[in-house]
Amino acid sequence: MTLDQMRYFVTAAQLQNLSKAAEALHISQPSLSRSIARLEAELGAPLFCRQGKRVVLNEPGSHFLSSAQVVLRELDSALVQLRTYAGGAGARLSVGLCGPDEPISACLAAFSAAHPQITLDLDCSIEAQETLDINQYDMLLCPDTGDYQRFRGIPLREECYLLALAATHPLADHSGILPKDLAGQPFVFLRRGQVGIADPYDLCAGLNLGLRTACLTDDREQHRQLVAAGIGLGFVPEGCAGPYQANPALRLLPIRGNKFRRRLMLCFKRDKHLSPAGQTLRTFVLDYFQLNGATGQNGTI
């Protein structure tokens, strides 16, 4: 049994037509038919029922399809990992982000333009994870607060939190907000994992503002919609502010004072675990943000 035979069989099973399958595989229909016949002879059972021009899986064929798909997925995954390590065509890198961040998005867009052979797999919801494993990612953008402080990263920038509120809210016509103005207000907070609440919930608790949690969500888009609907106010980091600013049903106001801020850092896998493609990404990102001379350690403690 060859891998080509398995791929041919899976394609025929999905398309249920040998002519269409042969066209998709760029081989002749007689070649496809002979390949499937050899596979059936080797397995000792027919895999299809012929219904005119259609080929439909029988019971043995259905069982074999599940196994063949698992084998091919594992093979494809192994090939992607090898290409990533080699840094060649088909390399794939995993990037974890604490929400959609405009400066990082611009950087990654420039990287993709410069290195089209490398695919970026973005996860913009790391704050929803209860326990984050940095080893799942080639690069990580996270706040230098809370549980993330166990990572050793390179400082990127400091940004303010803005207050998001419905355009019809009584505070919407203010030029800025004092922390005391938030006392007793209902809020929509982003949830982190099953029980945690993303910053700056703890900051508000420390200031004894008595905020009321009206709603929790683990999705930034839903957060924006709930705030626009007037369910509650919300905190938005500057790097995530673009989509909120574009929504006419929302207002974004600065919060006066220096407490409502957060530091962001970049983390990378340790050198011994970082593939050539990952090293290319790290060099590009550090050059882009002019961080070549920054101090900090890659990876985790």
Buried (B, 14 or more C-beta within 10 A) or exposed (E): EEEEBBBBBBBBBBBBBBEBBBBBBEBEBEEBBEBBEEBBEEBEEBBBEEEEEEBEBBEBBEEBBEEBBEEBEEEEEEEBEEBBBEBEEBBBBBBBBBBBBEBBBEBBEEBEEEBEEBBBEBBBBBBBBEEBEBEEBBBBBBBBBBBBBEBBBBBBBEBBBBBBBBEEBEBBEBEEBEBEBBBEBEBBBBBBBEEBBBBBBEBBEEBEBEBEEBBBBBBBEEBBBBBBEBBBBBBBBBBBBEBBEEBEBBBBBBBBBEEBBBBBBBBBBEEEEBBEBBBBBBEBBBEBBEBEEBEBEBBBE
